[in-house]
């Protein structure tokens, strides 16, 4: 017998294991050992965010009553094991009858356990069946002092409902005393006050209620009225209430999902609009800076490209060391500083007609005579039409 099987005899059962699995919506998940350990660590009662996980039938949480609670978790090898508590005796009978054989966990995105569901088909293969025998025999394994915490009407030789209510009052009193021994009387009285105990122990029971209870052969369920009533369509009222609760949950879930989807769409649209505004501002700042430089600093045919380059820089906000011993700066700031340090690359003012310079047409090695002519035309158009240099340059280039 391996370690997992031994632990099953003590009430432990696997709810998760390492591997690759698909959830109820078909999404693929990979669970490694670290994931299992994170889920275990989150389920500690000392944690501020700890929430006790119920055990329910199916995964429709909130529409079905808890059929027990997860007491604790622990990782053993490649499995995450759980131990349950407070499983009703009548539900143990249903488990014995194999109505539900397997456990399926529900996990939050922050790697915490939401609940465990009893299901007829295993959600994760290889976990095995729920060890119902370990819980069916749980009361027999407990000591005499602890048996009061696992009270079973069928084992007590009491025949009237009133006597059973008095026994419940006695049990609550013992639980209260036990609680007070580890905390304080004030805390115990806040949890189970004496008035509540007296009310239950002395609850008035009619003969009809006594008869209804004695007719129940299992001795577990307590009937305090008539048999369950049926609706007009012959559906038990309780069953119909559960159906209505399920439909109401589905409707609320759909409405909440639509609301969340709409909010996300609006947020995405706002983010896109913000990016467009930021891009427009960068382009305007780049154009304003380039046009503020002394004429001729940037060769005319490179002016549009320089504006585009400058607008594309600094999108990540990172700074770098561009010069030895200098302070860190963004690429855009470095480019601006570099351009400001340049002297005009081409002459902008036309030379007197007939001068030696004009006749010889001398230029530096890195200046294209065509650029000089293009710049001259652009300046003339700019002055005549009172437009930006960039617009004049485009017009001059188009008429070239």
Secondary structure, DSSP 8 states (H G I E B T S, - for coil): --HHHHHHHTTEEEEEESEEEE-TTS-EEEE-HHHHHHHHHHS-TTSTT----EEEESS-BTTB--S-EEEEEEEETTEEEEEEE---HHHHHHHHTTS--EEEEEE-TTS-EEEEEEESS-SSTTS----HHHHHTHHHHS-TTTGGGG--GGGS---SHHHHHHHHHHHHHHHHHHHHHHS-HHHHHHHS-HHHHHHHHT----HHHHHHHHT-TTS-----SSS--B-TTS-BHHHHHHHHHHHHHHHHHHHHHHHHHHHHHHHHHHHHHHHHHHHHHHHHHHHHHHHHS-TTSS-HHHHHHHHHHHHHTTSS---B--STT---B-HHHHHHHHHHH---SS--S---TT-HHHHHT---TT--HHHHHHHHHHHHHHHHHT--HHHHHHHHHHT-
